[in-house]
Amino acid sequence: MKHSGKARKAAFKMIFITLVLVTLVPVIGVLGWLIASAMVVVSVFLFLLWCVFALFTLYFFRDPNAKVPVGAGLVVSPGHGKVDVIDTLTEPQFIGGECQRISMFLSVVDVHVQNAPVSGKVAYLKYTEGQFLNAMKTECAICNENIYIGIQSTDPQNEKIGVKLIAGVLARRIIPFVEVGDEFARGDRISLIQFGSRVDVYLPHSAKIKVKIGDRVVGGESVLAAFE
């Protein structure tokens, strides 16, 4: 007879399709479970990574209270780092002539809050755009982004002292805490530089330098120089 068996073939076809669909359900379930398990693992890893980042950030932005030395005419380090330059140069912006420079490099693991080197007030403040060269290079003081704070001191009496905050290859933001006219005591917090950077201190020739190249200094505590 014509078309004999076609209905059965249709039935088998339907049975096969439904069998495939039924089989796909647990397969999809297993795949979903594997994806969910992978997402759990990824989520745990990302959370642990975030915990490490959070701890590092808290460590990096630590802000210890300085044990400010007592004594007249002392100049303390504004930054935490390593002294790598002591020289003489001409600084026309605020000092207005030849002066002594002490420069220190702040690595990524150093404290990055800066302290006032002397008691006094902000007489000059200038932001300069620039490059972001590695702060380990001393020439970055000339071409890198920086903020220059000129201080008219009250102790020592009536001296001009400059502090230049210099950005580095990682430090893309300098945050001054002071403005022109603000007064502060030696060791007070004056700024924050995020990540590796450099700080220069400009002193008149009457200041006797007390540190040498290679010394590690602590902001607000280590004596850089003294007016005797």
C-alpha positions in Angstrom: 0.0 0.0 0.0 1.2 3.5 -0.8 2.8 5.6 2.0 2.9 2.6 4.3 5.1 3.3 7.4 5.3 7.1 7.0 3.3 7.7 10.1 5.6 5.4 12.1 8.6 7.3 10.7 7.0 10.6 11.8 6.5 9.1 15.2 10.1 7.9 15.5 11.2 11.3 14.3 9.1 13.0 16.9 10.4 10.6 19.6 14.0 11.3 18.5 13.6 15.0 18.6 12.0 15.0 22.0 14.7 12.6 23.3 17.4 15.0 22.1 15.5 17.9 23.9 15.1 15.8 27.1 18.8 14.9 27.0 19.8 18.5 26.5 18.1 19.6 29.7 20.6 17.8 32.0 23.5 18.7 29.7 22.5 22.4 29.9 22.1 22.0 33.7 25.6 20.5 34.0 27.0 23.4 31.8 25.1 25.9 33.9 26.6 24.3 37.1 30.1 24.4 35.6 29.7 28.1 34.6 28.2 28.9 38.0 31.1 27.1 39.8 33.6 29.0 37.6 31.8 32.3 38.4 32.1 31.5 42.1 35.8 30.8 41.7 36.3 34.0 39.7 34.3 36.0 42.2 36.3 34.6 45.1 39.6 35.4 43.3 38.4 38.9 42.5 37.4 39.5 46.1 40.7 38.3 47.4 42.4 40.5 44.8 40.3 43.4 46.0 41.3 42.7 49.6 45.0 42.8 48.7 44.4 46.1 46.9 42.4 47.5 49.8 45.2 46.6 52.3 47.9 48.0 50.0 45.9 51.3 49.6 45.5 51.6 53.3 49.2 51.0 53.8 50.1 53.4 51.0 48.0 56.2 52.3 49.1 55.7 55.9 49.6 59.0 57.7 51.7 58.7 60.9 52.0 61.5 63.4 55.4 63.1 63.2 57.6 63.2 66.3 58.7 66.8 65.6 62.1 67.7 67.1 62.3 70.6 69.5 64.9 73.4 68.9 65.3 76.8 67.3 66.3 77.1 63.7 65.7 73.5 62.7 64.6 72.5 59.2 63.0 69.0 59.1 62.4 66.9 56.1 59.1 67.5 54.3 59.1 64.0 52.9 59.8 60.4 53.7 62.4 59.0 51.5 66.1 58.8 50.5 68.3 61.9 50.0 70.0 61.5 46.6 71.0 65.1 45.7 72.6 67.9 47.6 73.8 70.7 45.5 73.7 74.4 44.7 71.5 76.0 42.0 69.8 79.3 41.1 66.1 79.4 42.0 64.5 82.6 40.6 60.8 82.0 41.4 60.8 82.5 45.1 64.3 82.4 46.6 65.4 84.9 44.0 69.0 83.7 43.5 71.4 81.0 44.4 70.5 78.5 47.1 71.2 75.0 48.4 69.0 72.1 47.3 68.3 68.9 49.1 66.3 66.4 46.9 64.8 63.2 48.1 63.2 60.3 46.2 60.0 58.8 47.6 59.5 55.2 46.5 56.1 53.6 46.1 56.4 52.1 49.6 57.3 55.3 51.4 54.8 57.5 53.2 53.5 60.1 50.8 52.1 62.8 53.1 54.5 65.8 53.3 55.2 67.9 56.4 56.2 71.5 56.8 60.0 71.8 57.1 59.7 75.0 59.3 57.2 77.1 61.1 55.8 79.9 58.9 53.3 80.8 56.3 52.7 80.1 52.6 54.0 83.2 50.7 54.1 81.6 47.2 52.3 78.7 45.6 52.5 77.7 42.0 51.3 74.7 40.0 53.2 73.8 36.9 52.0 71.3 34.3 54.7 68.9 32.9 55.7 65.4 32.0 55.6 62.3 34.2 59.2 61.0 34.0 60.5 58.5 36.5 61.0 60.3 39.8 64.3 58.5 40.3 65.7 60.7 37.6 66.8 64.0 39.3 66.2 66.0 36.1 62.4 65.3 36.5 62.4 68.3 38.9 62.8 70.5 35.9 60.3 69.0 33.4 57.7 67.0 35.5 54.4 68.3 36.8 55.0 70.0 40.2 53.7 72.3 42.8 56.1 74.8 44.4 55.4 76.0 47.9 57.3 79.1 49.0 57.5 79.5 52.8 58.3 82.7 54.7 59.5 81.2 58.0 58.9 82.4 61.5 61.4 79.8 63.0 64.0 80.4 61.8 63.0 84.1 61.7 62.2 85.6 58.3 63.9 83.1 56.0 62.7 82.0 52.5 62.5 78.2 52.1 61.1 76.5 49.1 59.5 73.0 48.9 58.8 71.6 45.4 56.4 68.6 45.2 57.2 66.6 42.0 55.1 64.0 40.3 56.6 60.8 38.9 55.8 58.2 36.4 53.0 56.8 38.7 52.2 59.9 40.7 49.6 61.6 38.6 48.1 63.8 41.3 49.6 66.2 43.8 47.2 67.4 46.5 48.3 70.5 48.5 46.7 71.0 51.9 47.7 74.7 52.1 47.0 77.9 50.2 48.8 81.3 50.1 48.5 83.0 53.5 48.1 79.8 55.5 50.2 79.5 58.6 51.5 76.3 60.1 54.0 74.9 62.6 57.0 72.8 61.8 55.9 69.2 61.1 52.3 70.1 60.2 50.9 68.2 57.2 51.0 70.3 54.0 50.4 68.0 51.1 50.0 64.5 49.6 51.6 63.1 46.5 50.1 59.8 45.2 52.6 57.0 44.5 56.3 57.3 43.7 57.5 60.9 43.6 60.2 63.4 44.5 60.5 66.4 46.9 63.0 69.2 46.6 63.9 71.6 49.4 65.5 75.0 48.7 67.5 76.6 51.5 69.6 79.8 51.8 73.3 79.4 52.2 73.1 80.4 55.8 71.5 77.0 56.6 74.0 74.3 57.6 73.1 71.0 56.1 72.9 68.1 58.5 72.3 65.2 56.1 74.3 63.5 53.4 73.5 61.6 50.2 72.1 58.2 50.9 70.5 59.1 54.2 66.9 57.9 54.8 64.7 60.7 56.1 61.4 60.8 57.9 58.9 63.6 57.2 58.5 66.0 60.0 61.2 64.3 62.1 64.6 64.1 60.4 66.6 67.3 60.6 67.8 68.3 57.1 69.5 71.6 58.2 69.8 74.2 60.9 70.3 77.9 61.1 73.0 78.4 63.8 
